[in-house]
Amino acid sequence: KGGARFGHLPLRSYTCIYVAELRNGAVKVGRTSQPSVRMDNLLVSVRTTYGCELARVHVGPDIGLQNAKRAERRLIERMRRIGGKVGNTAEYFQCIPFGVAVNLVNQMSKPINATEQAT
C-alpha cells in the first residue's frame, strides 16, 4: 500500500539525502538510492517501532553516491547540534521542525565548492 503513497518518488538510480517527519513529531534523516522503496520500508519500520505514520517526506536532488555519503554525514552532524536524538538512534531526532530539516537537506545537497573542500 505504501507504493501508491510514494509512487511520485524516483524508484531507482537516484541517490540523495532525505528527511521524513513522523506523526509523533520526530524527524528521520538519511541517504538512499531508491527513494520510493526506502519510504515504503521506512513507513513499515515507523509503524512497527513507533506506532505512528509518516506525516511528510522531503527528498533532495540526485547528487550521486559519494556526495550523498558526505552530505548525509554533514546532515547528521548538524542535526545533532540543534536537536536531541530519539533514544539510541543515529538518524532520528526530536525538537527539530520539519522545515528546518528540509532546509538542511537542501543546503547539504548543494555541490561542494573548492572553498568548502579546503576547510
Disulfide bonds with the S-S distance in Angstrom:
none
